[in-house]
Amino acid sequence: MILTNVSKNFGQKEVLKGLDLTLEEGKITAVLGESGAGKTTLLRILAGLLSYGGEVDGTGGRSPKRREGCSYLFQDCMLLPNLTAEGNCKFVLPANLWDGIRPMLARVGLGGRENAYPRELSGGERQRVAIARAFLFPHDLLLMDEPFSSLDLAIKRSLIALVYELWREKGSTVVFVTHDVREAVLLSHRALVLKGGTIALDLPISAPLPRDFLSPPEEEKLLMQALL
């Protein structure tokens, strides 16, 4: 995916300023930055949900159109409260894929909880439903917007490992917004730091995946410095 001179204004506020960026297929790219740096705006442009200046893959964004083959994993799960775990997955999937829902829910640790409603699930379980749904949805691009931020450390570690395993099998391109440097270096091949609407740092992370939560790559220090 190639972004050429991509910009976005909200009124008088210029959120993104002429970004030139190539996202490598089949890799995980983390995007970090302070609040208002344009991280979520970038995801929404990639998803085809916002108009923008410039081009994405040679197409202008004056009249955005939802991107085909794009799946989205949100911070707050976005589960419908009146549907079960299985029902939330069925809601976004074509009927010919429904047979894969229960095996996937079992895969993410929710075997036997398929008929539970969101109110009956813990925060970590709700996010497991959202992860299952995101990976079940047919896609070649997965956008993740701070999916682990509201979770405690133990659950965060297990879900990062789960997302890595599912990504390895799927091999999709992932763009992953986070405010947590440790999450970024554990799960990505490359980390971008947005500041003032531009890319302040573009850092490859060379350590092989998966990575040890307690022994993160050396790039963590460089990212910390760039965010100060």
Disulfide bonds with the S-S distance in Angstrom:
none
